[in-house]
Amino acid sequence: MPLRHVLLALLVVAIWGFNFVVIKLSVEALPPVLAAALRFAAAACPAVLFVRPPKTSFWIVLGFGLCFGFALYAFLNLSIAWGMPAGLSSIVLQTQAFFTMLMAFVLLGERPSRFQVLGALVAFAGIAVIAGERLSGAGLLPLSLTLLAALSWGLANVLTKKAGEINALAFTVWGALAAPVPLFLLSVLTEGWPAIAEALRHFSWSDAGLIAFLAYPSTLLGGAIWSWLLSKHPASVVAPFTLLVPITGLASGYLVLGEMITPIEVAGAVLVIAGLVVTLMRAKKSEPAIRLD
């Protein structure tokens, strides 16, 4: 992977790490599923008026939007609202890298190299070290919801690969359009119209700022860069970058929310970085992932 592509991936990692802090603040200010619905409504509108639909199957775009927009953030926002710490959620969610590798192998025929698997396992060991330090802060239900969010993200990654080389911004914008309506309906069912009306009646500039960050830098910019990288490289090469998100997530939690970082968590972060270095070094020396079809 060229250096400029690595730097773009690291930019997305930084944005998505801080994203967990903003989600935490948004679900404290608004009903969690409503916050997700507003995020994707802002991301899609008015952008769909100026961006042409991507040149790929309608069903792939719809599936991506439902996985990345509806399922991922419905599960994630609810898990954080129901007690999942922001820092821990950023860690557990990165199991999506392994879901991505597995589904890319089964559905797309992408066979990761042994070095990529080794690097991912080393990085996952780092995540396990950090999670073990923080697991007491989460219950079984919020933890399970976060794992379902990770599975949804992995499937969204595979659908992005399936779309091929397309306009990444168009794919992200039109995918985002699929999420607001089902999220809003889920909000009505789980949170109730009175809570929604109360939140909208007291919607403030600070709430608008939180939604704007979630919609534009995190969803549109980060999603477009990520989709573009997946169109250029095997999923098994791109997905492990998200294993760095817990590091930026923990740092953001420390700086903004005052969450403490222990020496054990620092050791886990070092393992994550080491695993990614192993994966990237091998990726530079290898041919593109072998296809089985």
N, C-alpha and C positions, 0 to 999 in steps of 0.2 A: 504494500500500500504506500503510495507516494506521501512524502512528508506533509504536503498541503492537505491531503485527505485526512491524515492523522490529526492535524491541527483542527480541522473542521469537526472531527469526531470529538475531540477534547472540548471544543466550544459547546457542543451539544451536551456533553457530560456536565459541564459547569452549570448550564442553564437548567438542566433537569434535576441536578442536585438541589439547587435553590428552590426549584419547583415544589418540593415537599414542604418546605417552610411556608410557602405561599398557600398551598393547599390546606395546611394546618390552620392558618389564619382565616382562610375563606370559610372553612366548615365551622369555625367558631362564630363567624359573623352571620352566616346564612345556613339554611337547611342544606345538608351535604349534597344530595342528588340535584337539588335546584342549582347549587353552585356549579356543578358539572354541566348542567343544561345551559346555563348562561355562558359558561366558558366556550362551548362549542357553537352556540348561536352567534356569539361575537366573532369567533374565528371564521365562520362560514359567511356571515352577512356583514357588510355588503360585498365581500370579495368575490362571491360567485357571479356577481353582475359584471365583473371585469376580467375574470379568468375563464378561459374556455375549458370545457370538460376534457379530462385526459383521454388520450387515444388508447384505451384498453377496454376490456369487458365491463359493462355496467355492474355485473354481479360481483366482480372483484373489488370495484370501488365501494359498492354497498357493503360487502363483507368486511372490507378494511375499516370502513367507518363504524360499523356496528361493533367490531372487535376492539379497535383502538379508542374510539370515542365513547360508545355506550357501555360495553362490558367492562373494559379496563377501569374507567373512571367512576362508574357506578360502584364497582367492588372496592376500589381504592378509597374513594371519598367516604363510603360507609365504614370501612375498616378504621380509618383515622378518626372519624366522628365517634365511633364506638370504643375507642380506647387504644388504638394502635399508635405508639409513639412515632413522630415524624421521622426520626433517625432510623428506627428499626424498620419502618415501612420501606425506606429507601434501600435497605439491605435485602429484605426478604423478596422484594419485587424483582431483584436482579437474577432470581432463579429463571426469569424469562430467557436468559442466554442459553440455558440448558434445554428448556422447552423448544427454543428456536432451533438449536442444533439437531435435536431429536426429530422434530417435525420436518425440517429441511431435508434430513436424511430419508425419512419415510415418504414424504410427499413430492420432493423435488429431486431426489437422488443425489444430493450433495453429501459427499463423504468427507468429513473433517479428517485432517491428518492426525497422526498420533501425537505430534507436538501440539497441535491445537487442542486436542482433548486433554493432554497433560497440563497445558497452560490454564485451561478452564478449570481443571480439578484443583490446581494450586490456588487459583483465584477464589474458587468456591470454598476452599479450606479457610482462606482469609475471611470470607463472609461468615462462615460458621463460627469462627473465633469471635468476631464482632457481635454476631447475633446471640451467641451464648452469654455474652456479657450483658445483653439487654433484654433477653427473652422474658425475664420476670415481669417486664412492663407491659406484656400483652396477654390477652386471653385467647382461648382456642378459637372462638368465632372470628374475631378481628384478624387473627393470624391466617385462618382458612380463607377468608375473603381476600386477603392480600395475595395468597397463592393462586386463587382463581384469577385475580387481576394479572398476575405474571403469566399464567397460561393464555389469557386473552391477548396479551402483548406479543407473546411468541407466535400465535396464529396470525396476528396482524403483520408481523415481520415476514412470515412465509407468503402471505397474500401480496405483500409489496414486491417480493422477489418474483412471484408468479406474474405480476403485471408487466415485468420487463423494463426496458429503458424507456421511460416516459417522462413527461414534465412533472418533476417532483412537487412543485408548488401547487399545480393543478390537482394532482392526486391527493394532496393533503387537504386542500380547500374543499373539494367536492366530497372527499371522504368525511370531512367534518360536518358536512350538511346532513349526513345520515343520522347523526347522533342527537341533536336537540329534542326532536319530537318524542322519541322513545324515552329519553332521560326525563323530559317534563312529565310524561304520563306516569313514569315510575315515581317521580317526586309526588305527584298527586296521590298515588296509591299508598305510598309509604310515609309521607310526611303530612299530607292533608292540605286541602285548599286554604284553611284558615292560617296555617303557618306560612304558606307561600305568599298569601296576600299581605300578611304582616311584614314579612321580609322585604317584599317589593315596596310597600308603603314607606318603610324606613331605610330604603336603599340609599347609601351615602357615597360621597366622593371616594372615601377610602375603600369601600366595597367595589366601586367601579375600577379603582386602581388595581386591586387584587385580580379581578376578572380580566382586566386588560393584559396584565402580565401573563396570566394563564393562557389567554387566547392567542396573543401575538408572539412574544419571544419563545414561549414554551411550546405551544401547539403548532403555529404556522412556521416560524423560523426553524425551530428544532426539528419538527416533523418533516419539513421539506428537505433539510440537509440530510436527515437520517434516511429518508426514502431514496434520495439521490445516491448516497453511499451504498445502500443495499442494491441499487440498480447497477453499480459499478463493480462490486466485489461480492464474493460468496458470503452468505449469511453467517457462516461459521467464523469468518474473519471480522465482520462488522459487529455482530452481537456481543462478543466479549468486552467491547469498550464500555458497555453499560455496567460492567462490574466495578468500574471506577466511580459510578454515581454515588454509592454509599459514602465514599470519602468526601466528595463535595457536599453530600447531604448532611453528614455529621459535622463538617466544618460550618455549614450554613446554620445548622441547629445550634451550634455553640455560639456563633457570632450574633444571631438574631434572637433565638429563644432562650439562650443561656444554658442549653443542654451540655453537660460535662463530657469530656473525652478522656478515657482512661488509658494508661500505658498498654493494656491488653488490646484495646481498640486500635491503637497506633500500630501494634505488631500485626494485627489482622490487616490493616491498610497496606502495610509493607508486603504481605503475602499477595494481596490483590494486585498490586503494581507488578510484582515479580511474575505472577501468572500471565498478566497481559503482555509483558515484555517477551516472555517465551513464545506466546502465540504470534506476536508481531514479527519477531525475528525469523520464525519458521515461515510465516506468510510471505516475507520478502524473498525467501530463497526457493519457495515452491511454485509450481505451476498452479493455475486455478483449480479449485476443488474438482475432483473426479466425479463425473456424472454416471449414474448407473443405467440411464435409459438410452 
